[in-house]
Amino acid sequence: MVMEEPLLLPSAEAKGKKWKVITWSGLTEELKKVTYIAAPMVVVSVSQFLLQVVSEMMAGHLGELSLSGVAIANSFTTVTGFSLLFGMADALETLCGQAYGAEQYQKLGIYTYCSIISLILVCFPISLLWIFVENILVLIGQDPLVSNEAGKYSVLLIPALVAYAILQSLVRYFQTQGLTLPILLSSCATICFHIPVCWVLVYKLELGTSGAALSVGFSYWLNVILLVIYIKYSSSCEKTRVPFSVDVLKSVRQFFQFGIPSAVMACLEWWSFEVLILLSGFLPNSKLETSVLSICLTTTSLHYFIPYGVSAAASTRISNELGAGNPEAVQAAVVAAMILAVVEAISVSTILFCCRSVLGYAFSYEKEVVDYVAALTPLLSLSVIMDSLLVVLSGIARGSGWQHVGAYLNLGAYYLVGIPLAVVLCFVLHLRGFGLWIGTLAGSIIQALLLGLVTFFTNWQKQANEARERIFEETC
C-alpha cells in the first residue's frame, strides 16, 4: 500500500490553536469543491455587472450629454445604493452558510426572508436620496444639463434598486447551499433578455436614457422572478423553503449585526477608488490623469469578478464547514482558496505586464494616454496580485463572521494610510497619478497583510464551536 504524503502545515495542539496537517488528497478534493462553486459565480457576477454597462453603452450612442449623464448617475447610484445593498447581503454568507452546514435548513430560509425585508427597508432612504440627485449634482458644481440627465436616470433606477435588494438575497440563498446552476442560468437568461429590450426601449420606442434605466429594472425583476419560480417548484429547495413567520422579524437585529459591518467592509474599499478618481481631477492635466486612472480602474474592476468567484466559493465552503463543526475541512478550504487566488493573480498580472504597451489602445488611440497607461501597468499588475489575495481573504472573513474585523482593517488601511499617502505622493512629491496609485496599492498591501495574519492565527475549532452555539441557541 502506498502511503499518502501529507501537506505539512503548522502542527496542531489539543485545543486546535494551530493549523493541522492537510493531506494532498484532501486538498485536491477541496480544490475541486471550491472551483465548482467559483466558476459559475464568476459568470453570475459578470452577467449582473453587464446590465448597467450595456445600458450605459446604449445611452452613450445618443450623444455626449446622454453618456455624461448616465455615467455620472451610474457612479452616484453605485456608490450610494447598489454597493451598500451588495455589501449588506454578504451577511447571509455567514448566517445562511453556517446554518446550512449545521443542517438547520429552516433557519436558512428565515435568514433569507429577513435579508429581503431588511434590504427593502434600506431602499427607502436611498430612493429618497436619488430623487434629489439633480439638485445635489448642481450644488457641487456639475453642469445643469448633465445633472438633469443624471437625475432623471437615477429616479428611474429606483425600481431596479428594489429588485436588486431581493436579487442579492436570493443569490446568497443559492450560493450558500452550493446551488450555483440556477443562478448561473437565470443570470445568463437575464443578460440575453436585457440587450434586445434595452435596444428596443432606447431606439425603437425612442425613450432614450429613460429606456436605458427602465431596462435595468425590467432585467433585475426578471432575474428575481426566475429564481423565485425555481425556489417554489424545485425539489432541491424543499428543505429550505419555509413559510413566512414571526421568526423572520426576530432575526432582523442579528442580520444588521452582520450586515452593517459587511456593508462597511465592502463599501470602504469601493469608495476609496472613487476618491482616487476625484483627487485626479485636481491635477494640472486633469483630463489626461483622470482618463488614465479610469482606464486602470476599469481594468481592475473587470478583473475583480474572477477572484470574487473564488471569494464566494471560499466563503460558502468555510461557513458550511464551520456550521457543521469541521475545523479541519475549514483549513483545507482556506488553503485551497488561497492557492487558486495566487495562481490566478500571477497569471493575470503577467499577461497585463506583457501587454502593457498595447493595453491603452483598448480604450484610446491618443499616444499620450497609451504611453501613460504603459508606464502605470507595472503598478497595475501589482494591484491585480494584491486585489486577488485581498478579495479571497475577505471571502474567508465573511464565511467566518469576521466582518467587523474586516471593516476596521479597511478603515485603517485605506483611510488612515492609503489615501493620506496617495495625497502626499501626488501633491507634495508631485508624482501625479503614480503617487495616487502607489498610495492606494499601499492600502491594499496593508489590508491583505493584516487579514492574512488574522486568518493564519485563527483558532478554527473555537470558530466552529461559536458558530454552532449561536445557531442552536437560536433554534431552541
GIRA-V78148 format. One line per field, one symbol per residue. ss: DSSP state (h for helix, s for strand, l for the rest). A space follows every 50 residues. Layout:
ss=???
//
This chain:
ss=lllllssllllllllllllllsshhhhhhhhhhhhhhhhhhhhhhhhhhh hhhhhhhhhhlllhhhhhhhhhhhhhhhhhhhhhhhhhhlhhhhhhhhhh hlllhhhhhhhhhhhhhhhhhhhhhhhhhhhlhhhhhhhllllhhhhhhh hhhhhhlhhhhhhhhhhhhhhhhhhllllhhhhhhhhhhhhhhhhhhhhh hhhhlllhhhhhhhhhhhhhhhhhhhhhhhhhhlhhhllllllllhhhhh lhhhhhhhhhhhhhhhhhhhhhhhhhhhhhlllllhhhhhhhhhhhhhhh hhhhhhhhhhhhhhhhhhhhhhhhllhhhhhhhhhhhhhhhhhhhhhhhh hhhhlhhhhhhhllllhhhhhhhhhhhhhhhhhhhhhhhhhhhhhhhhhh llhhhhhhhhhhhhhhhhhhhhhhhhhhlllhhhhhhhhhhhhhhhhhhh hhhhhhlllhhhhhhhhhhhhhhhhl
//
